[in-house]
């Protein structure tokens, strides 16, 4: 029995997810050991570290969102963020 279009898309997504997870595993492990992230879930995580982490993440995501907005405004045929 032939796979339907939705089955092919689903298996492609799983494949891409696995590929992406495997390709970025080392970076994620390194981030998890970073001083600002390592203790985040511990009750003694300092307010100062939490503030610093939020500042760092704000700078990162505000720059990323600007670039994504530029990309979305460009000539990207068939790409819908909605």
Secondary structure, DSSP 8 states (H G I E B T S, - for coil): ----HHHHHHHHHHHHHHHHHHHHHHHHHHHHTSHHHHTTTSTT--HHHHHHHHHHHHHHHHHHHHHHHHHHHS--TT----
